[in-house]
């Protein structure tokens, strides 16, 4: 029975105990780099009037989102890697799961909004101030956060409904859906299919919309006569597509593949990549986007 007093044991990288100190140092370095890089964008966008633009408005949203996203699991991971205790309370696990799902979904939607912003800027420049009015952009940003946290609530309630049994050892370094489903008392095949379908809706639809926007942008770019304008569009849109790739590819590898014998170990390293490494790389790319 799911009880708030229960504690999960996070197995994490216990199969490689000799590497735990190395993982701790690397994760801490990347975490600090992610914090400083994203804080730089947020502070710059609010303190310097030169950066009071829609581009920096969305970039600061993404930066704040990345700060929250990495902070959801990483401090717990560092504590577990450093000390002998590798536990997390049931309530803490569910809260962590909720925020990771909510922030991930919010980023999906924000990336769609940013791709539409780029589409309007390139393909309909004369109508940009009308189509991308600041008030509308603020509403789109708020809607992204609301949709992300609402979808996560539904998803998390589904996980709460799943009865857990056994030793409650989570074969992961933080609370994530595939690892928690392995603890179910029932056959999880149907549950895994539901997770794949719901994730497909949240991931595939935004990805199709983003690629559609950039398909239209590519056609418009090919008709451009100005070399300077062409270079600027390629740099800005190329940077955004890199952010999109760094987000969507690991998520699809994690959630949209059927489980296999080695999927847990593979999933740990994929999760380590998109919770620790890619937020830092995305931060660097976003700073490049902001300079264009």
N, C-alpha and C positions, 0 to 999 in steps of 0.2 A: 504494500500500500504506500502511495506517495505521501510522505509526511515531511513537514517543514523542518523537523528536527533531524532528519536523515542527512548524512554526509556522503558525497560521492568521493571516490578515490580517483584522481586524475593520473593515469599511468604515464601520460606524456611520453618522454623519451627514455623511460626506465629500461628499455631494451638496450640502450647505449649509455650506460651510466658514466662511462669514461668521457663522453662528449658533453655532459650536462654543463660543466663549467664553460666550455667553449660556446655552447648555445647561449648561456646566460650573458656572456660578454658581447657576443654578436647581436643578440636581440636588444640588449640595453643600448648599444651604440646606435643601432638603426632607430630605436624608439626615440632617443634623444634628438637624433637628426630630424626625424619626422615632426616632433614637437616644435623645434626651433624653426624649421622651414615653413611649416604651416602658420605658426604664430607671426612670422615675418610678413606673410601675405595679408593676414587679417589686420595686423596693426598698420601696415602701409596703406591698405585700402581705406582705412578710417581716418588716419591722421593727415594724409596728403591729399589735398583737394584735386590734384592732377589725376589721381586714380579713382575719383568718384564717377566711374563709368559702369555701364551694365556688365562689361567683361569682368571687371574686378568685383562687382557685386556677386556674380555667379561664382567666380573663383574663390572669394572669401567664404561663400556658403560651402563650397566643396572642401575648402581648407578646414573650416570648423567641423564639418562632417568627418573628415579624416582624423582630426584630433580625437573626436569622440569615439570613432570606430576602433582606432588602435588602442585607446585607453580602456575600452570595454574588456578585452581579454588580457592585454600584455602585462599590467602590474601583477595580476594573479599568476601568470606564467612565470614571471621573474621570481616571485616569492617561492613558488613550487620548485623551481630549478635550484634556488639558493639553499633551501633548508630541507630537512628530512620530511617535513609535513607536506603531503601532496593531496590535500583534501579541499573541497569546497562544499558549502552547505547546499542543501536542495534548493532553498530560496535563492541563494546567491547564484546558483547554476541557472535557474529559470530567468532571473533578471539579466544575467549575462547573455543568455540565448536571445532574449527579447530584444536587447539593444543591438546586438550584432545583426540580427535579421532586419530590424527596423532601419538601421543606418545603411545597410547594404541595399535595401529596396529604395530608400530615398536617393541614394547615389545613382541608381539606374534611371530614375525619373529625372533627376537634375541633369544628367548627361544628355537625355533626350531634349530637354528644354534648351540646353546650350547649343546642341546641334541645330535646332530650329532658329536660334538667334543668329548663328553663323549663316544659315541658309537665307534668312531675310536680309542680312547685311550684304551678302554677295549677289543674290539673285533679284532682290527687290530694294535696292539702296534708296530709291526715291520715296519709298513708303515705310522706311525703317522706323522713323520717329512715331508713325501712327500705329504700325503693327506691334512694335516693341516699346510701348509706352511704359515708363518707369513703374506706374501703379500696377499695370498688368504683370510686369516682371516680378514685382513683389508678391503678387497673388499667386503666380506660378511657383515661386520658391516656397511659399507657405503651403500650397497644395501638395508639393513634392514631399515635404516633411510630414504632413497630415496623412497622406496616402501610405507612406512608408511605415509609419508607426501603427496605422490601423491594420494594414496587411499583416504586420508582425504580430499584432495582438491575436488575430485569427489563427495564424500559424502556431504561435506559442500555446494557445489554448488547446490546439490539436495534440501537441506534444504532452501537455499536462494530462490530457485524457488517456494517454497510453499508459497502461499499468506496467510498472517496472518491478523486476524481481531479481533474486540472486544476490551476488556480492556487491552490486552497484559500483563496479570498477569501470570507469569511462576510459576507453582506449584512445585517448586524445590528450592534448595539453590544455584545452578549454572546452566548454560545453557547446557542442555543435550538433545539429540535427542527425546526421548519419551515425555518429558515435552513440548518441542517446537511444536511437532506435534499436541498436544492437542489444540493449538491456531489456527490451520488451519481452513479456512472458509469451506473447503470441507470435504467430508467423508474421514477419514484418514485410513480406513481399508486397501485399496490397498497400501498406502504408508507404513503402518506398516508391511505389508507382504514383501514389497521390502526391508525394513530395516532388517527384520528377515533373508531374503535370503542372503543379502550381508554380514551381520554379521556372518551368518553360514559359509560362504566361508572363511572369515578372521579368525574365531575362530575354527571351526570344523576341517578344513584341517590341520592347524598347530598342533592341539591337537592330531589328528590321527598320524601325522608324529612323534611327540614326544613319544607317547605311543608305536609306532612301534620300535623306537630306543631303548626304555627301555625294550621292550620285548626281543630284541636281546641281550641287555646287561644282562638281567636276565638269559637267557639261558647260556651265556658265564660265568657268575658268578657261576652258579651251577656246572660247570665243573672245577672250580678252586680248586687247592690243597692247596694253601698257605692261612692259616688263617688270617695272617696280611693283605695280598692283598685283601682278601674277605671283611674284616672289613672296609678297606679304601674305597673300591668301594661302599659298602653299605652306608657309611656315606656321601660321596660326592654326589652320585646319589640320595640318600634319601633326602638330603637337596635341591637338584635341583628340585626333584619332588614336594617337599613342596612349593617351590617358584611357580612352575607351577600351583599347585592346588589353592594357594592363589590368583592367577591372574585369572585363567579361570573360576572357579566356580562362583564367584560373577558376572563376565561379562555375563555368560550364564544365570544366574538368572535374570539379568537386561534386557537383550536384546532378549533372545530366548524364553520368555514366553509370551503368548497372554495377552493383557491388561484385567484387571478385575476391579471390583468396587474399590478395595482397593490397586490397583497396584501402584498408585502415592505415597501413604504413605510408602508402602513397598519399592518402588524404592528409596525413599530418604534415608532410613536407609541402604539399600544395597550400594548405591553410597557413603554414609558417610563411610561405612566400607572399600570399595576398594580405596577411594581417601585419607583417613586419617589413618586408622588402618593398612591395609595390607602393604602399602609401608614401614612402620616402622618395621613390622614383617619380611617382605622380606629382609630388610636391615640386620636384625640380623641373618637371615638364610644365607645370602650371606657372612657375615663375618665368619660364621662357615665353609662355603664352601671354603673360601680362606685360612683357616688354615689347610685344609686337605693336 
